[in-house]
Amino acid sequence: MSAVLEGLVALITGGASGIGAATAKRFVREGARVVIFDVQAGPGNALAEELGQDVYFVAGDHARADDNARAVAATIESFGSLDILYNNAATVHQGPIAEVDETELRRQIDACMIGPYLMTQAALPALRLGSGANRAILFTGSVQSIIVRPGYTLYSMVKHGIAGLVGSLALELAKEGIRVNGLCPGPVDTPLFRAGVSRIAESPEAGIALRLAGVPLGRMIAADEIAAAAVFLASRAAANITGVMLPVDGGICA
Ligand SMILES: NC(=O)c1ccc[n+]([C@@H]2O[C@H](COP(=O)([O-])OP(=O)(O)OC[C@H]3O[C@@H](n4cnc5c(N)ncnc54)[C@H](O)[C@@H]3O)[C@@H](O)[C@H]2O)c1
């Protein structure tokens, strides 16, 4: 079977760690050339080096329009086009509303909403110039784009915002043949997951046990399982799928 992303060029935010890194690896295995964009230069450069000549790393913060413009320009310069934008980067916040100060509120909205919005604006002109064969924008939402949990007002707010963005943007870009979809992961053991449970569990293991209690299939989700769904949504196999928020969550949202 031929690689399903053969000939396509992808830009992945938050690609230096966790779900983004697993997706960069899978995309390359499926024939794509990939630009990894992340604030973490060390791990980002190391991953790009590990994956070889089909991967390029750009350091930057997606909440900064100039960083995003630089990433898109580097993508075109390195690989000649942009077919898939994966807005994956985010940070997490856990804690009651009374404890969220204005700085944290704005920081979380910047990292989880302004960033994907600005990156999409930066990438659209390049996506519009694409070959037309298969252009897609993906977002990482969360099960908290669909359900909510107490103590996660800020995270639930921004992840529900991503669901609104996916639906509305899918309709806006449908006439141009650019598809827009989101992934809604259940618990994946990454630095972000550990930060999210650190205030409500005594240890990462206790945090995992806490989360698993609500997962019908009864196990953590592997980052590579989110990546597999991302490959599908980005590929020609999903050519008639747009505006969907797909749970990859062991049944949490059922
Ligand atoms: N891990 C989970 O259980 C889980 C569950 C649901 C949703 N998610 C979502 O999955 C996505 C990826 O998270 P992960 O779990 O792989 O976490 P992670 O911490 O492993 O990776 C997130 C990456 O995003 C980067 N990043 C953060 N802010 C950035 C910014 N402003 N600009 C550029 N890069 C930035 C980080 O440096 C990091 O490399 C996030 O959108 C997260 O909300 C994760």
PDBQT file of the ligand as one rigid body, heavy atoms in Angstrom, charges set to zero:
ROOT
HETATM    1  N1  LIG A 301      -2.170  14.795  26.865  1.00  0.00    +0.000 N 
HETATM    2  C1  LIG A 301      -3.483  14.750  27.020  1.00  0.00    +0.000 C 
HETATM    3  O1  LIG A 301      -4.012  13.996  27.863  1.00  0.00    +0.000 OA
HETATM    4  C2  LIG A 301      -4.367  15.616  26.162  1.00  0.00    +0.000 A 
HETATM    5  C3  LIG A 301      -5.751  15.396  26.215  1.00  0.00    +0.000 A 
HETATM    6  C4  LIG A 301      -6.578  16.197  25.448  1.00  0.00    +0.000 A 
HETATM    7  C5  LIG A 301      -6.048  17.164  24.617  1.00  0.00    +0.000 A 
HETATM    8  N2  LIG A 301      -4.695  17.349  24.573  1.00  0.00    +0.000 N 
HETATM    9  C6  LIG A 301      -4.203  18.377  23.669  1.00  0.00    +0.000 C 
HETATM   10  O2  LIG A 301      -3.190  17.832  22.856  1.00  0.00    +0.000 OA
HETATM   11  C7  LIG A 301      -2.334  18.880  22.384  1.00  0.00    +0.000 C 
HETATM   12  C8  LIG A 301      -0.885  18.471  22.548  1.00  0.00    +0.000 C 
HETATM   13  O3  LIG A 301      -0.625  18.287  23.912  1.00  0.00    +0.000 OA
HETATM   14  P1  LIG A 301       0.335  17.149  24.483  1.00  0.00    +0.000 P 
HETATM   15  O4  LIG A 301      -0.432  16.397  25.486  1.00  0.00    +0.000 OA
HETATM   16  O5  LIG A 301       1.000  16.439  23.362  1.00  0.00    +0.000 OA
HETATM   17  O6  LIG A 301       1.333  18.077  25.316  1.00  0.00    +0.000 OA
HETATM   18  P2  LIG A 301       2.921  18.287  25.282  1.00  0.00    +0.000 P 
HETATM   19  O7  LIG A 301       3.184  19.155  26.446  1.00  0.00    +0.000 OA
HETATM   20  O8  LIG A 301       3.612  16.975  25.175  1.00  0.00    +0.000 OA
HETATM   21  O9  LIG A 301       3.129  19.082  23.917  1.00  0.00    +0.000 OA
HETATM   22  C9  LIG A 301       2.668  20.394  23.707  1.00  0.00    +0.000 C 
HETATM   23  C10 LIG A 301       3.712  21.114  22.881  1.00  0.00    +0.000 C 
HETATM   24  O10 LIG A 301       3.205  22.412  22.542  1.00  0.00    +0.000 OA
HETATM   25  C11 LIG A 301       4.270  23.340  22.672  1.00  0.00    +0.000 C 
HETATM   26  N3  LIG A 301       3.713  24.661  22.889  1.00  0.00    +0.000 N 
HETATM   27  C12 LIG A 301       3.023  25.094  23.975  1.00  0.00    +0.000 A 
HETATM   28  N4  LIG A 301       2.704  26.385  23.824  1.00  0.00    +0.000 NA
HETATM   29  C13 LIG A 301       3.197  26.787  22.617  1.00  0.00    +0.000 A 
HETATM   30  C14 LIG A 301       3.183  28.005  21.915  1.00  0.00    +0.000 A 
HETATM   31  N5  LIG A 301       2.621  29.093  22.443  1.00  0.00    +0.000 N 
HETATM   32  N6  LIG A 301       3.739  28.056  20.688  1.00  0.00    +0.000 NA
HETATM   33  C15 LIG A 301       4.348  26.962  20.153  1.00  0.00    +0.000 A 
HETATM   34  N7  LIG A 301       4.418  25.779  20.797  1.00  0.00    +0.000 NA
HETATM   35  C16 LIG A 301       3.839  25.690  22.019  1.00  0.00    +0.000 A 
HETATM   36  C17 LIG A 301       5.063  22.847  23.866  1.00  0.00    +0.000 C 
HETATM   37  O11 LIG A 301       6.370  23.368  23.894  1.00  0.00    +0.000 OA
HETATM   38  C18 LIG A 301       5.031  21.330  23.652  1.00  0.00    +0.000 C 
HETATM   39  O12 LIG A 301       6.126  20.881  22.885  1.00  0.00    +0.000 OA
HETATM   40  C19 LIG A 301      -2.760  20.132  23.161  1.00  0.00    +0.000 C 
HETATM   41  O13 LIG A 301      -3.606  20.910  22.335  1.00  0.00    +0.000 OA
HETATM   42  C20 LIG A 301      -3.552  19.570  24.328  1.00  0.00    +0.000 C 
HETATM   43  O14 LIG A 301      -4.474  20.486  24.835  1.00  0.00    +0.000 OA
HETATM   44  C21 LIG A 301      -3.851  16.597  25.308  1.00  0.00    +0.000 A 
ENDROOT
TORSDOF 0
